Amino acid sequence: MAWIAKASSTEKIERRAEPYVTAQMKAAWEKEILPRYATKHGALMPILHEVQHAYRQVPYQAMIEIAQFLSLKPADVLDTVTFYEEFTTEKMGECVIGICQSIACEICGHNAILN
């Protein structure tokens, strides 16, 4: 199997002046999410879900900001985002339709949606 290598070392990360993780978000996370977990690392997934819901993606700058907030390495946050398929680093549309290629979906007529 051939591997496709990405030029990550030369990739430019878009940065904006205002942070993605606002003070209001941090306050809500400290009040609602962090108390539910024994460690800050445990709160990473719910926080990533909230950021993705707010921006329809998890931008690289936001990953760095989340890592600082949770006292984690940015690489740990990036590993989590790239491991799970529900997270994306590229902006998604407002409506995302997922269609599986299973027998059950085929019987239900998934080709009509695909076409």
Secondary structure, DSSP 8 states (H G I E B T S, - for coil): -------GGG------SS-SS-HHHHHHIIIIIGGGSSSTGGGHHHHHHHHHHHHSS--HHHHHHHHHHHT--HHHHHHHHHHSTT--SS---SS------SHHHHHTTHHHHH-
